[in-house]
Amino acid sequence: MEQEELRLPLAQESMTRPAEGNIANGLVWGILISIPLWISVIGWVMGFLH
């Protein structure tokens, strides 16, 4: 019983904290990846039009 009582709060904390960190990391990586991707798309469109 003591082990179960100790595990439940730790499980809840480990579930909430990395979720917020993963969302933040996902946004940062998404922005870093999307900027050169959009630059390459714009450059490809400009090259295609010319």
Summary of the structure (lengths in Angstrom):
residues: 50
radius of gyration: 21.6
end to end distance: 72.6
largest distance: 72.6
contacts: 91
relative contact order: 0.07
helix: 96%
strand: 0%
